[in-house]
Amino acid sequence: MSYLRKIEYTIVPEESFKILRNCSGCGCKAVFHNTNCFRVNANGNKIDVWLIYQCIKCKHTNNLTVYERRRPGSISRQEYEEYLSNSPELAFEYGTDSHFFTRNKAEVEWSSIKYIIKRQNGMLAEDNQLFHKGDLIIINNSYALKIRTDKVVSEILNLTRSRIRGLKESDVIIVREESQEHKIIIEIKGEIY
Ligand SMILES: [Zn+2]
């Protein structure tokens, strides 16, 4: 593949993912949000840590397991202190970690996900950016957000989805998804504006 310019983007969540769970308060499936509060239970020589989620309607809580029955020595003092002090950074780290939700069998509520697309030099995708023939655009979806590829492509190229479809059909742009690596790659083969 030959290209003249390589431009990289990263998709970054703006807030913790919300999850869908059965709520005992509401008596049905409800949306829970991350309270950014940890619950730590140090019992003898075992430590349990949970991240507390809360139903957005009735405020019932639901704990997701961070650590279960861990030896105190296996968690660093600093990390332990961060759980005790409800570190917002650590809560965000877990709250945007797809593996954490998979481990907890929690269903992420993807439809409300808020994200920004950052260019490698710190520019936002919506900042005026023109693309030309020979550009190779790599979009890293490192957080594995379940968002539509055509939506992301449309946001980056700043063109409507139907225009994108037309450009793809006429091979002016080529869009590839590398799902294993959570990447979307766009090759610009002609003029798109
Ligand atoms: Zn509820």
Residues whose N, C-alpha, C, O or C-beta is under 5 A from the ligand:
A	BS01	ZN	C23 G25 C26 A30 C55 K57 C58 K59 H60
